[in-house]
Amino acid sequence: MLYIDDNKIDESLKIAFNSADILKRKLGKNHPQYAHWLNNIGMIYLRKFEILNAKKYMSAAIESMGMQVNENLGLFYTNLATIELMNSEYPAAEQNYLKSLKYTNH
């Protein structure tokens, strides 16, 4: 994520994809670290204002978690809801914000 600050977003995206690929091969597609990198890829696309790609990878991060619950799941739902809100998908955003509350420590 370092390259985003230097306006080298495409390089950052390349590194994120490489990292996700390595984690998927080493740990499997349902590992929380792999899901975390899918979320990172979504955030980079968001920075590039590519909303549909951002949503695709944020959704993939949630799907990758399957039935697992960890501290990042609430963040993933919040990020997805934020993208949906930006895209005027209000009912979906509301549902995902509510889901995020289930996984967020109070």
CNS distance restraints for C-alpha pairs under 8 A (distance, minus, plus):
assign (resid   1 and name CA) (resid   5 and name CA) 7.84 0.50 0.50
assign (resid   1 and name CA) (resid  12 and name CA) 5.93 0.50 0.50
assign (resid   1 and name CA) (resid  16 and name CA) 7.84 0.50 0.50
assign (resid   2 and name CA) (resid   6 and name CA) 7.33 0.50 0.50
assign (resid   2 and name CA) (resid  12 and name CA) 7.24 0.50 0.50
assign (resid   3 and name CA) (resid   7 and name CA) 6.37 0.50 0.50
assign (resid   3 and name CA) (resid   8 and name CA) 4.99 0.50 0.50
assign (resid   3 and name CA) (resid   9 and name CA) 6.10 0.50 0.50
assign (resid   3 and name CA) (resid  11 and name CA) 6.73 0.50 0.50
assign (resid   3 and name CA) (resid  12 and name CA) 5.21 0.50 0.50
assign (resid   4 and name CA) (resid   8 and name CA) 5.53 0.50 0.50
assign (resid   4 and name CA) (resid   9 and name CA) 5.02 0.50 0.50
assign (resid   4 and name CA) (resid  12 and name CA) 6.35 0.50 0.50
assign (resid   4 and name CA) (resid  44 and name CA) 7.85 0.50 0.50
assign (resid   8 and name CA) (resid  12 and name CA) 6.33 0.50 0.50
assign (resid   9 and name CA) (resid  13 and name CA) 6.12 0.50 0.50
assign (resid   9 and name CA) (resid  44 and name CA) 7.06 0.50 0.50
assign (resid   9 and name CA) (resid  48 and name CA) 7.39 0.50 0.50
assign (resid  10 and name CA) (resid  14 and name CA) 6.25 0.50 0.50
assign (resid  11 and name CA) (resid  15 and name CA) 6.29 0.50 0.50
assign (resid  12 and name CA) (resid  16 and name CA) 6.14 0.50 0.50
assign (resid  12 and name CA) (resid  44 and name CA) 7.60 0.50 0.50
assign (resid  13 and name CA) (resid  17 and name CA) 6.16 0.50 0.50
assign (resid  13 and name CA) (resid  41 and name CA) 6.45 0.50 0.50
assign (resid  13 and name CA) (resid  44 and name CA) 6.42 0.50 0.50
assign (resid  13 and name CA) (resid  45 and name CA) 7.93 0.50 0.50
assign (resid  14 and name CA) (resid  18 and name CA) 6.22 0.50 0.50
assign (resid  15 and name CA) (resid  19 and name CA) 6.07 0.50 0.50
assign (resid  16 and name CA) (resid  20 and name CA) 6.08 0.50 0.50
assign (resid  16 and name CA) (resid  37 and name CA) 6.59 0.50 0.50
assign (resid  16 and name CA) (resid  40 and name CA) 7.05 0.50 0.50
assign (resid  16 and name CA) (resid  41 and name CA) 6.07 0.50 0.50
assign (resid  17 and name CA) (resid  21 and name CA) 6.08 0.50 0.50
assign (resid  17 and name CA) (resid  37 and name CA) 7.90 0.50 0.50
assign (resid  17 and name CA) (resid  41 and name CA) 7.07 0.50 0.50
assign (resid  18 and name CA) (resid  22 and name CA) 6.25 0.50 0.50
assign (resid  19 and name CA) (resid  23 and name CA) 6.23 0.50 0.50
assign (resid  19 and name CA) (resid  37 and name CA) 7.21 0.50 0.50
assign (resid  20 and name CA) (resid  24 and name CA) 6.03 0.50 0.50
assign (resid  20 and name CA) (resid  34 and name CA) 5.69 0.50 0.50
assign (resid  20 and name CA) (resid  37 and name CA) 5.44 0.50 0.50
assign (resid  20 and name CA) (resid  38 and name CA) 6.72 0.50 0.50
assign (resid  21 and name CA) (resid  25 and name CA) 6.26 0.50 0.50
assign (resid  22 and name CA) (resid  26 and name CA) 6.08 0.50 0.50
assign (resid  23 and name CA) (resid  27 and name CA) 5.45 0.50 0.50
assign (resid  23 and name CA) (resid  28 and name CA) 6.87 0.50 0.50
assign (resid  23 and name CA) (resid  29 and name CA) 7.97 0.50 0.50
assign (resid  23 and name CA) (resid  33 and name CA) 7.08 0.50 0.50
assign (resid  23 and name CA) (resid  34 and name CA) 5.53 0.50 0.50
assign (resid  24 and name CA) (resid  28 and name CA) 4.54 0.50 0.50
assign (resid  24 and name CA) (resid  29 and name CA) 4.98 0.50 0.50
assign (resid  24 and name CA) (resid  31 and name CA) 7.72 0.50 0.50
assign (resid  24 and name CA) (resid  34 and name CA) 5.90 0.50 0.50
assign (resid  25 and name CA) (resid  29 and name CA) 7.76 0.50 0.50
assign (resid  27 and name CA) (resid  31 and name CA) 6.04 0.50 0.50
assign (resid  27 and name CA) (resid  34 and name CA) 7.63 0.50 0.50
assign (resid  28 and name CA) (resid  34 and name CA) 7.52 0.50 0.50
assign (resid  29 and name CA) (resid  34 and name CA) 6.37 0.50 0.50
assign (resid  29 and name CA) (resid  35 and name CA) 7.67 0.50 0.50
assign (resid  29 and name CA) (resid  64 and name CA) 6.17 0.50 0.50
assign (resid  30 and name CA) (resid  34 and name CA) 7.07 0.50 0.50
assign (resid  30 and name CA) (resid  35 and name CA) 7.16 0.50 0.50
assign (resid  30 and name CA) (resid  64 and name CA) 4.84 0.50 0.50
assign (resid  30 and name CA) (resid  65 and name CA) 5.44 0.50 0.50
assign (resid  30 and name CA) (resid  66 and name CA) 6.71 0.50 0.50
assign (resid  31 and name CA) (resid  35 and name CA) 6.48 0.50 0.50
assign (resid  31 and name CA) (resid  64 and name CA) 7.25 0.50 0.50
assign (resid  31 and name CA) (resid  65 and name CA) 6.78 0.50 0.50
assign (resid  32 and name CA) (resid  36 and name CA) 6.10 0.50 0.50
assign (resid  32 and name CA) (resid  64 and name CA) 7.73 0.50 0.50
assign (resid  32 and name CA) (resid  65 and name CA) 6.24 0.50 0.50
assign (resid  32 and name CA) (resid  70 and name CA) 7.66 0.50 0.50
assign (resid  33 and name CA) (resid  37 and name CA) 6.45 0.50 0.50
assign (resid  34 and name CA) (resid  38 and name CA) 6.40 0.50 0.50
assign (resid  34 and name CA) (resid  61 and name CA) 7.80 0.50 0.50
assign (resid  34 and name CA) (resid  64 and name CA) 7.73 0.50 0.50
assign (resid  35 and name CA) (resid  39 and name CA) 6.28 0.50 0.50
assign (resid  35 and name CA) (resid  60 and name CA) 7.48 0.50 0.50
assign (resid  35 and name CA) (resid  61 and name CA) 4.36 0.50 0.50
assign (resid  35 and name CA) (resid  62 and name CA) 6.99 0.50 0.50
assign (resid  35 and name CA) (resid  64 and name CA) 5.63 0.50 0.50
assign (resid  35 and name CA) (resid  65 and name CA) 6.39 0.50 0.50
assign (resid  36 and name CA) (resid  40 and name CA) 6.28 0.50 0.50
assign (resid  36 and name CA) (resid  61 and name CA) 6.62 0.50 0.50
assign (resid  36 and name CA) (resid  72 and name CA) 7.46 0.50 0.50
assign (resid  37 and name CA) (resid  41 and name CA) 6.16 0.50 0.50
assign (resid  37 and name CA) (resid  61 and name CA) 7.77 0.50 0.50
assign (resid  38 and name CA) (resid  42 and name CA) 6.33 0.50 0.50
assign (resid  38 and name CA) (resid  57 and name CA) 5.49 0.50 0.50
assign (resid  38 and name CA) (resid  58 and name CA) 6.58 0.50 0.50
assign (resid  38 and name CA) (resid  60 and name CA) 6.66 0.50 0.50
assign (resid  38 and name CA) (resid  61 and name CA) 5.12 0.50 0.50
assign (resid  39 and name CA) (resid  43 and name CA) 6.27 0.50 0.50
assign (resid  39 and name CA) (resid  57 and name CA) 6.07 0.50 0.50
assign (resid  39 and name CA) (resid  58 and name CA) 5.03 0.50 0.50
assign (resid  39 and name CA) (resid  60 and name CA) 7.85 0.50 0.50
assign (resid  39 and name CA) (resid  61 and name CA) 5.46 0.50 0.50
assign (resid  39 and name CA) (resid  76 and name CA) 6.69 0.50 0.50
assign (resid  40 and name CA) (resid  44 and name CA) 6.28 0.50 0.50
assign (resid  41 and name CA) (resid  45 and name CA) 6.29 0.50 0.50
assign (resid  41 and name CA) (resid  54 and name CA) 7.28 0.50 0.50
assign (resid  41 and name CA) (resid  57 and name CA) 6.40 0.50 0.50
assign (resid  41 and name CA) (resid  58 and name CA) 7.97 0.50 0.50
assign (resid  42 and name CA) (resid  46 and name CA) 6.16 0.50 0.50
assign (resid  42 and name CA) (resid  53 and name CA) 6.73 0.50 0.50
assign (resid  42 and name CA) (resid  54 and name CA) 3.99 0.50 0.50
assign (resid  42 and name CA) (resid  55 and name CA) 6.54 0.50 0.50
assign (resid  42 and name CA) (resid  56 and name CA) 7.22 0.50 0.50
assign (resid  42 and name CA) (resid  57 and name CA) 4.75 0.50 0.50
assign (resid  42 and name CA) (resid  58 and name CA) 5.30 0.50 0.50
assign (resid  43 and name CA) (resid  47 and name CA) 6.25 0.50 0.50
assign (resid  43 and name CA) (resid  54 and name CA) 6.28 0.50 0.50
assign (resid  43 and name CA) (resid  58 and name CA) 7.90 0.50 0.50
assign (resid  44 and name CA) (resid  48 and name CA) 6.38 0.50 0.50
assign (resid  44 and name CA) (resid  54 and name CA) 7.44 0.50 0.50
assign (resid  45 and name CA) (resid  49 and name CA) 6.23 0.50 0.50
assign (resid  45 and name CA) (resid  50 and name CA) 5.19 0.50 0.50
assign (resid  45 and name CA) (resid  51 and name CA) 6.87 0.50 0.50
assign (resid  45 and name CA) (resid  53 and name CA) 6.12 0.50 0.50
assign (resid  45 and name CA) (resid  54 and name CA) 4.88 0.50 0.50
assign (resid  46 and name CA) (resid  50 and name CA) 5.58 0.50 0.50
assign (resid  46 and name CA) (resid  51 and name CA) 5.74 0.50 0.50
assign (resid  46 and name CA) (resid  53 and name CA) 7.82 0.50 0.50
assign (resid  46 and name CA) (resid  54 and name CA) 5.24 0.50 0.50
assign (resid  46 and name CA) (resid  83 and name CA) 7.98 0.50 0.50
assign (resid  50 and name CA) (resid  54 and name CA) 6.13 0.50 0.50
assign (resid  51 and name CA) (resid  55 and name CA) 6.07 0.50 0.50
assign (resid  51 and name CA) (resid  83 and name CA) 6.85 0.50 0.50
assign (resid  51 and name CA) (resid  87 and name CA) 7.59 0.50 0.50
assign (resid  52 and name CA) (resid  56 and name CA) 6.12 0.50 0.50
assign (resid  53 and name CA) (resid  57 and name CA) 6.34 0.50 0.50
assign (resid  54 and name CA) (resid  58 and name CA) 6.14 0.50 0.50
assign (resid  54 and name CA) (resid  83 and name CA) 7.53 0.50 0.50
assign (resid  55 and name CA) (resid  59 and name CA) 5.96 0.50 0.50
assign (resid  55 and name CA) (resid  80 and name CA) 6.24 0.50 0.50
assign (resid  55 and name CA) (resid  83 and name CA) 6.43 0.50 0.50
assign (resid  55 and name CA) (resid  84 and name CA) 7.65 0.50 0.50
assign (resid  56 and name CA) (resid  60 and name CA) 6.14 0.50 0.50
assign (resid  57 and name CA) (resid  61 and name CA) 6.12 0.50 0.50
assign (resid  58 and name CA) (resid  62 and name CA) 6.61 0.50 0.50
assign (resid  58 and name CA) (resid  76 and name CA) 6.47 0.50 0.50
assign (resid  58 and name CA) (resid  77 and name CA) 7.97 0.50 0.50
assign (resid  58 and name CA) (resid  79 and name CA) 7.03 0.50 0.50
assign (resid  58 and name CA) (resid  80 and name CA) 5.65 0.50 0.50
assign (resid  59 and name CA) (resid  63 and name CA) 6.22 0.50 0.50
assign (resid  59 and name CA) (resid  80 and name CA) 6.76 0.50 0.50
assign (resid  60 and name CA) (resid  64 and name CA) 5.88 0.50 0.50
assign (resid  61 and name CA) (resid  65 and name CA) 6.60 0.50 0.50
assign (resid  61 and name CA) (resid  76 and name CA) 6.97 0.50 0.50
assign (resid  62 and name CA) (resid  66 and name CA) 7.11 0.50 0.50
assign (resid  62 and name CA) (resid  73 and name CA) 6.83 0.50 0.50
assign (resid  62 and name CA) (resid  76 and name CA) 6.37 0.50 0.50
assign (resid  62 and name CA) (resid  77 and name CA) 7.25 0.50 0.50
assign (resid  65 and name CA) (resid  69 and name CA) 7.25 0.50 0.50
assign (resid  65 and name CA) (resid  73 and name CA) 7.75 0.50 0.50
assign (resid  69 and name CA) (resid  73 and name CA) 6.51 0.50 0.50
assign (resid  69 and name CA) (resid 103 and name CA) 7.52 0.50 0.50
assign (resid  70 and name CA) (resid 103 and name CA) 7.57 0.50 0.50
assign (resid  71 and name CA) (resid  75 and name CA) 7.72 0.50 0.50
assign (resid  71 and name CA) (resid 103 and name CA) 6.78 0.50 0.50
assign (resid  71 and name CA) (resid 104 and name CA) 6.92 0.50 0.50
assign (resid  71 and name CA) (resid 105 and name CA) 7.76 0.50 0.50
assign (resid  72 and name CA) (resid  76 and name CA) 6.23 0.50 0.50
assign (resid  73 and name CA) (resid  77 and name CA) 6.31 0.50 0.50
assign (resid  73 and name CA) (resid 100 and name CA) 7.14 0.50 0.50
assign (resid  73 and name CA) (resid 103 and name CA) 6.15 0.50 0.50
assign (resid  73 and name CA) (resid 104 and name CA) 7.93 0.50 0.50
assign (resid  74 and name CA) (resid  78 and name CA) 6.17 0.50 0.50
assign (resid  74 and name CA) (resid  99 and name CA) 7.26 0.50 0.50
assign (resid  74 and name CA) (resid 100 and name CA) 4.09 0.50 0.50
assign (resid  74 and name CA) (resid 101 and name CA) 6.51 0.50 0.50
assign (resid  74 and name CA) (resid 102 and name CA) 7.13 0.50 0.50
assign (resid  74 and name CA) (resid 103 and name CA) 4.59 0.50 0.50
assign (resid  74 and name CA) (resid 104 and name CA) 5.13 0.50 0.50
assign (resid  75 and name CA) (resid  79 and name CA) 6.08 0.50 0.50
assign (resid  75 and name CA) (resid 100 and name CA) 6.70 0.50 0.50
assign (resid  75 and name CA) (resid 104 and name CA) 7.63 0.50 0.50
assign (resid  76 and name CA) (resid  80 and name CA) 6.21 0.50 0.50
assign (resid  76 and name CA) (resid 100 and name CA) 7.62 0.50 0.50
assign (resid  77 and name CA) (resid  81 and name CA) 6.04 0.50 0.50
assign (resid  77 and name CA) (resid  96 and name CA) 5.41 0.50 0.50
assign (resid  77 and name CA) (resid  97 and name CA) 6.45 0.50 0.50
assign (resid  77 and name CA) (resid  99 and name CA) 6.60 0.50 0.50
assign (resid  77 and name CA) (resid 100 and name CA) 5.02 0.50 0.50
assign (resid  78 and name CA) (resid  82 and name CA) 6.14 0.50 0.50
assign (resid  78 and name CA) (resid  96 and name CA) 6.59 0.50 0.50
assign (resid  78 and name CA) (resid  97 and name CA) 5.56 0.50 0.50
assign (resid  78 and name CA) (resid 100 and name CA) 5.66 0.50 0.50
assign (resid  79 and name CA) (resid  83 and name CA) 6.42 0.50 0.50
assign (resid  80 and name CA) (resid  84 and name CA) 6.26 0.50 0.50
assign (resid  80 and name CA) (resid  93 and name CA) 7.45 0.50 0.50
assign (resid  80 and name CA) (resid  96 and name CA) 7.03 0.50 0.50
assign (resid  81 and name CA) (resid  85 and name CA) 6.05 0.50 0.50
assign (resid  81 and name CA) (resid  92 and name CA) 7.05 0.50 0.50
assign (resid  81 and name CA) (resid  93 and name CA) 4.16 0.50 0.50
assign (resid  81 and name CA) (resid  94 and name CA) 6.95 0.50 0.50
assign (resid  81 and name CA) (resid  95 and name CA) 7.82 0.50 0.50
assign (resid  81 and name CA) (resid  96 and name CA) 5.20 0.50 0.50
assign (resid  81 and name CA) (resid  97 and name CA) 5.73 0.50 0.50
assign (resid  82 and name CA) (resid  86 and name CA) 6.24 0.50 0.50
assign (resid  82 and name CA) (resid  93 and name CA) 6.71 0.50 0.50
assign (resid  83 and name CA) (resid  87 and name CA) 6.21 0.50 0.50
assign (resid  83 and name CA) (resid  93 and name CA) 7.83 0.50 0.50
assign (resid  84 and name CA) (resid  88 and name CA) 6.19 0.50 0.50
assign (resid  84 and name CA) (resid  89 and name CA) 4.90 0.50 0.50
assign (resid  84 and name CA) (resid  90 and name CA) 6.77 0.50 0.50
assign (resid  84 and name CA) (resid  92 and name CA) 6.66 0.50 0.50
assign (resid  84 and name CA) (resid  93 and name CA) 5.16 0.50 0.50
assign (resid  85 and name CA) (resid  89 and name CA) 5.54 0.50 0.50
assign (resid  85 and name CA) (resid  90 and name CA) 5.67 0.50 0.50
assign (resid  85 and name CA) (resid  93 and name CA) 5.52 0.50 0.50
assign (resid  89 and name CA) (resid  93 and name CA) 6.08 0.50 0.50
assign (resid  90 and name CA) (resid  94 and name CA) 6.10 0.50 0.50
assign (resid  91 and name CA) (resid  95 and name CA) 6.30 0.50 0.50
assign (resid  92 and name CA) (resid  96 and name CA) 6.23 0.50 0.50
assign (resid  93 and name CA) (resid  97 and name CA) 6.06 0.50 0.50
assign (resid  94 and name CA) (resid  98 and name CA) 6.20 0.50 0.50
assign (resid  95 and name CA) (resid  99 and name CA) 6.21 0.50 0.50
assign (resid  96 and name CA) (resid 100 and name CA) 6.07 0.50 0.50
assign (resid  97 and name CA) (resid 101 and name CA) 6.62 0.50 0.50
assign (resid  98 and name CA) (resid 102 and name CA) 7.06 0.50 0.50
assign (resid  99 and name CA) (resid 103 and name CA) 7.16 0.50 0.50
assign (resid 100 and name CA) (resid 104 and name CA) 6.21 0.50 0.50
